[in-house]
Amino acid sequence: MITSQSIKQLHSFVVSTNTEKASLASDSDGVKTTHNYYNRIVKQCKKLSQLVAISWLEHENARQIRRIFLDFKNNDFERQSTTYIHRVDLLTGKKGDLLEPWFPNNSFGSIFDPKEINYFLIQVNWDTFEGSLREMTQPSVEQEGPFFIMTLPYPPKPSAENVNLDDVPLAWLTSKVDVNNPNETVSDPFPPVPYLPTTCT
């Protein structure tokens, strides 16, 4: 499980690793592979936090995103229901039109790429700030996906007394992150309010 503390450690590693050295390193020493892997995780975590923050705003598109989180049915092992398909489309960037008010021209991009997300059975946990990832045991030698259960955190929307979501800095909320660009390091991965999940599987 990736926790908020481990994300801070990952971010420290990504920032402190000499990016030029990492890009020149051979895969035999593991520096390039490790740097790119952790850098991608940190960026996926930020994008998930941004998505949750947007879903809590008072806007018609935000309400539609919130419905995708809240109407989602867990344990949909066939992965064919409408709610499951909407969730996958949101995570893979196919519902970029919903994010248009904050990310014009589909610039939010994706959190997971379509091939990557097929390895997972996605679930949502509505009462935690931490996601989880666990392997699906398959007794057959010829295993077929999904291979892991990925539980994404979607905690309850905070009350107005706890946090004014309109005060979330627009620069953080709308900053573009490309998870597929290994040369891009996110400078502000942590959400500015404590009610947003800082974890991702």
Disulfide bonds with the S-S distance in Angstrom:
none
